[in-house]
Amino acid sequence: MINKDKFITALTIVLLVVIGGAFVLAEKALPGDTLYGVKTQIAEPIAGMFAFTKEAKAEWQKKLAERRLEETQKLIAMGILKEPNTTNATANQTPENSKNPKNTDTTSASKPAPKPTPEPAKPAVTAPAPTPNPPINNRINIRRDESDDD
């Protein structure tokens, strides 16, 4: 029979290895991966708790933004995401033709984006009518009226 204390120790070590391994694997996870939630909802907030000063917190936020950018670039490189389509004409200019704005590239990226279809008009939302003041008890009014006559 296994000693209860040894079993608990072994179980604790196994759990720490499994959880630690999940955190390590989650560091490389990309959006859509199974461990991405572990990375963004558990591992990163725990790591962020160790940023105590304002400067450290700002540095951590900067690092998170850089991570999201790197993840986006990896997804674009893998073909999972498409590069954002820019409709700005200057986006297609090279250093040679940036001096002459008339010389712009006429590739498909420079075509104007299709106009979005307008959404049907929604009915205006109006506030409910104010409720009238509750009626005053007639007995109180009558008594006041009667007391004024005396």
Secondary structure, DSSP 8 states (H G I E B T S, - for coil): ---HHHHHHHHHHHHHHHHHHHHHHHTT--TTSTTHHHIIIIIHHHHHTT--SHHHHHHHHHHHHHHHHHHHHHHHHTTSS-------GGGG--TTTSS-TT----SGGGS--------------------------HHHHHHHHHHHH-
